[in-house]
Amino acid sequence: MKSHQIDFIQTYTRALVDCEIYMSFPAQFIVHNDTLFFSPDPTLKNSVVYVLLITKNLYGLHQASNNWFDMLRDSLLSHGFQQSSIDPCLFICQDIVSNVYIYDCLVFAKTDKTLDTFIALLQSDFNLTFDGDVGTFLFIQFT
């Protein structure tokens, strides 16, 4: 089979959060006249307590990886893929097999044309880069 390795770009920040998340301002940030400033003077404090409403996932949020995976899974399912009941990271559609590992993906198909069609399909939904044949992935050598 032919293979490609796909790397999704800015994965976590592209997925929407699934609940309201608030965050306090980092130290030394103050608000003056509705504008956020960085103040090197640690004695300056806001007279009002401000919080940020997080609308996109950030690396480090506990649910960020789940939100990203849900977004990818929904996209693949909408394009006719079926998720394996044994391994939830394995997706199959006709003669394409795709395995997702965090924000990397291995794709196997019988022809290069099928791989190119699949990659074009993913590019319509995500920013990604892809390499040719998979050589080594997670310390596993593919031949």
N, C-alpha and C positions, 0 to 999 in steps of 0.2 A: 504494500500500500504506500501511497505518497503521504508525506507528512509536512506540517508547518507548525511552527511555534508562534503563538500570538501573545503580545504583551499589551494589556489594556492600560491606557494612560489616564491619570487623575481619576482613578476608579472611585474611591470613597467620596470625594468631593462632588461627584456627579450624581450620586444617589441622594434622594430627598430623605430627610429625617422622618421617622415614623411617629414621633410624639414631640410635645413642646419641651425644649431644652433651654434653660437659662444659665448664663455664666456671669460671674462677677467680673468687673474690669480687672485686668492685670495691674499689679502694683505700679505706681508712678504715672498712670494715665488719669488725666483730669478732664472734666467737661467745663468749658467756659463759653457762654453764648451759643449753646447748642452745637459746639464744635469740640471734637475730641483732640486732646493734645498730650504729648509725652512731656513730662516734667522731670528733669534730673534732680529736682529738689524733693527729697522724700518727706519733707514736712508739709508740703501742699497736699490738701485733701479736698475731695468733693464735699460740698455742704449737703448734698442729696445723695442717697445711695442709688447708683445706676447699675443696671444689669443688661446683658446682651441676650437677645433672642437668637438662637442658632437655627438657621434655616437650611443649612447644608451640613452633611457629615464632615467631621474632621478626623484626621488620623488620631487615634487615641480614644475616641469615643467607643464605649463597649459595643454598641449596636452597629457601628459603621460597617463592619465587614458583612454582617447579616443583611443590612439594607442594600449594600452593593450586590451581594449574591442574589437577593430577591429580584433586583432590577435586571440582572443578566438572565436569570432563570425565566422571568416573565417574557423577556425578549425572545429567547430561544424557543420557548413553548409557543409563542404567537407565530413563529415561523415554521411550525410543524415538527419540532423536535419533541422527543419523549424523554423524560428524566428516568434514569434507572431506579428501580426500587431497591436494589442492592447497594449501589453507590450513588448518592445524590449529586455528586459532582460529575457524573457521566451522563452525556446526552447523545441520543442516537436519532438520526433521520435518514431513512432510506440507506444510502451507501456512505454516509458520513458519521464518523464517531468523534466526539469531542469530549475532552476531559479538562475540567477547570481546577486550577490550584491557586487559590487566592485571586490574583489578577493576572495570572499566566494561564495559557490555554494551549493544549496540544490538540491538533486536528488531524484526522486520518481519513483518507478517501482513496478510491481506486484510481482516479485521474487528477491531473493538475487542474483541468478545467473545473471539476467539481469543487476543488479547494478554492480556486479563484472566485467562483460564484459564492461560496460560503463566506469568504473574507469580505467580498463586496457587500453582502447582506449585513454582516456585522458592522462594517464601516458606516452604514446608513444610520446605525443607532449609537455607535461608540467611537471614540478616538482610540486608535490602536496602531501598533507597529507589528510587523510580522517578518519572520526569517524564513529561509528555505527549509530544506529537510532538517529534521530534528537530529542533532548529533548526541548531545548529552543534556539531560534534564533531571534535576534533583539527584545528581550523581548516578543516574542510570544511563548507560550507553545504548543508543538505538542504532540498529543496522537493518 
